[in-house]
Amino acid sequence: MKIHLFLTLLILIAGHFFLIPKSLRYYCLEYFSYCPLHRHLLLRVVRYFAFSLAGVALSAWQFPLTSMPLLGLFAILFSATIIFDLELQIIPDWIHWLGIPATMTFILTKLPLVGKGDLFSMALAIGLPLGLLTINFIFSKLTKGEGLGSGDIKLLFWLSLLAGPSIYSVFALAVVIALLQNIFRIIRRRKETFPFGPAIIYAFCLFFIKHALWVNPSKFHL
């Protein structure tokens, strides 16, 4: 069991202090010719590393230790989504390319977030990102503008597989969080808007902690 804890800590350290900073600098210099100050970036990475470590530690009370490395990977993906969207207003594709197989591992190992073999619930959940994608397409054709970002829709896709129909409640909570954050920024006279990606992650974590859906971990085996 100690090897799983060591591997989880190694994943969290490598993800937060190597993968995220290196990837962020690459996207900054490649597409924006701008990179956040090193101290500013380090403080943000350390903050979300601490949050991730605390989240995985709390999850150890509900899941077998063998599941910790996979939960550590999700913690990195959540941290990366928040940091990238706050800094650059983008969610890189590599987050989704890691998130989708991690999610499928959860499903194939019968982690009981959506119910065992509940294909109807998963299909219902996927209806949200597909519906938003359709609305975006119609909106872009009618107005030549852009609605919800494609990165946000991709994020909602693989989170919907984890959450099942509860993704609709997560989405509603994310809208409230983003709205309150932007109202606060208007009051503070800050020009930049609060991106929707971090709001989705905050809502996902808050909703499932609140409703204690991460239960019955005995079915989860790697």
N, C-alpha and C positions, 0 to 999 in steps of 0.2 A: 504493500500500500504506500510505503514511503516513496517509491519510485514515481507513483502518480502525482504525489504532491510536489516532488522535485521537478518533474516534467512540466507541471502546470505553472510553477513559478518561473521556470526557464522560458516557457512560451510567453508569459506576460512580460517578462523583462525584454526578451528579444523583440516582441511586437511593439512595445511602447518606446523603447530606447534605440531601436535600430530600424525596423520596418517602417513605422509611421514617420519619424523624422526624415529618413532617406527619401521616402516616397513623396513627402510633402515638399522637400527641397527640389526634387525632380520636377514636379508639376509646377511649382512656383517659377523656376528658371526656364522651363521648356515652353510654358504657355503664357506666363504673366510677366516675365523678366523682373520678378520681385520675390523676395524671400523674407519672412518674418524675422525679427531680431532673434538671435540665438537664445538670449536669456528669456525672452517672452515665450518662445516655443518650448523651451525646457520646462518652464513653470507650468505651462498648460499640460504637457505630457506627464509630468510628475503628478499633477492633480488627478488626471484620469487614470493613471496607473494605480494610485491609492484607492480611487473609487472602485476600479476593477478588482483589485486585490480584496477589498472588503466585500464586494458582491459575491465573488467566488467563495470566499471563506464562509459567508452566510449560507450559500448554496450547499456547502458540505454537510449542513444539518439535515438537508432534505434529499440529497442524492448520494449514491455510493461514491467512494473515492475514485473509482475507475472512470467516472464521468467528468472529473474535474478538468483534465486537459481540453476536452471539447468545450466545456463552459468557459475555460480560459480563452479559447479561440473566439468565442462569441463576444467576450468582454473586449478583446482587441478590436474586433470589427465595429462594435458599438462606439468605442473610443475614437477610432479612426473616422467614423462617420461624423461624429460631433466636431472633431478638430478640423477636418477638411472643410466641412460646410460652414463653420464659423470663420475660418481663415480665408477660404477661396471661393465659397459658395458653389462648390461642386462635390459630388460623391463619386470617386473614381470607380471604374469598372472592376478593379481587382477586389474591391470589397464584396461585390456581388458574386464574383467568380469563386470566392472563398465561402461566402455566406450560403450559397445554394447547396453545395455538397455537404456543408456542415448541417444544414437544415435537413437534407435527405437522410443523413446519418441518424439524426434525432428520430425521424419518422420510421426508418427501417428498423431501428432498435426499440421501437414502440415506447418512446418517452411519452407519458400520458399528458400531453398538453391539449391535444385535440380529440382524444378518445381513440381507443383501439379500433383500427380498421374503419374509422368513420369517414368514408370517402365522400359522402354527401356534404359533411361539414367542411371538408377541405375544398370541395368544388364551390360551395357557397362563399367561402372566404376569398377564394381567388377572384370571385366576381367583383370585389372592390377594386383591386388594381386594374383589372380588365375594363371595368366601367370608367375609371378615371382616365385610362389610356384612350378610350373612345371619345370621352368628353374633350380631352386635350386635342384630339385630331379634328373634331368638329369645330372647336374654338379657334384653332389655328387657321382652318379654312375660311371661317367667317370673318375673322378679325386680323389675320396675318400676324397675330401675336402669339405669345407662349403662355400656357397655363401653368399647371404644376410641373416641376422639373422632371425629366426622365429618370434622373437618379433617385428621386423620391418615390416614383412609381415602382422602380426595380426593387427598392428597399421594402416597400409595402408588399411586393409579391412574395419574397421569401419569408418575411415576417408573418404574412397571412397563413402560410403553411404551418407555422408554429402555433399561431394563436387560434386558428379555426375561425368560426363566426364572430368571436370576440374581437377580431381585428376592426370591426365597425365601431365598437366602443373605444378601442385604442385610437382610431382615426379621429373620432369626435373629441377625445381628450387632447390629442395633439393639436387640433384646430384651436381649442381653448387656450392651450399653453402658448402657441405661437401668437395668438391675438393679444393675450395679456403681456407677453414679452415686447411686442411691437408698440403697444400702448405706452408701456413703461419707457421705451426708447424715445417715443415722441415727446413724452413729458420731459425726459432728460435732454431733448433736442439733439439726439444723435441721428446722423444721416443714414447710417446703414440699417437695413431691416434684419430682423431675426429670421434665419433660414428655417425651412420646415423640417429638414432632416433631423436635427437635434431634437426638435419637438416630438417627432415620431419615436425616437429612442427613449426620451424621457417618459413619454406616455406609455410605451410598451413596458418599461420597467416598473413604473408606478402602478399601472393597472394590474399586472400580474402579482406584484407584491401585495397589493391591497386585497385582491380576491383569492390569494393563496391557491393559485391554479397549479403550482409546481408541487404536486403531491404524488404519493404512491410511487416512489422511485424504485421500488423493488423490481419493476419490469424492465429497467434500463440496464443493459449489459453490453460491454464492449469486448 
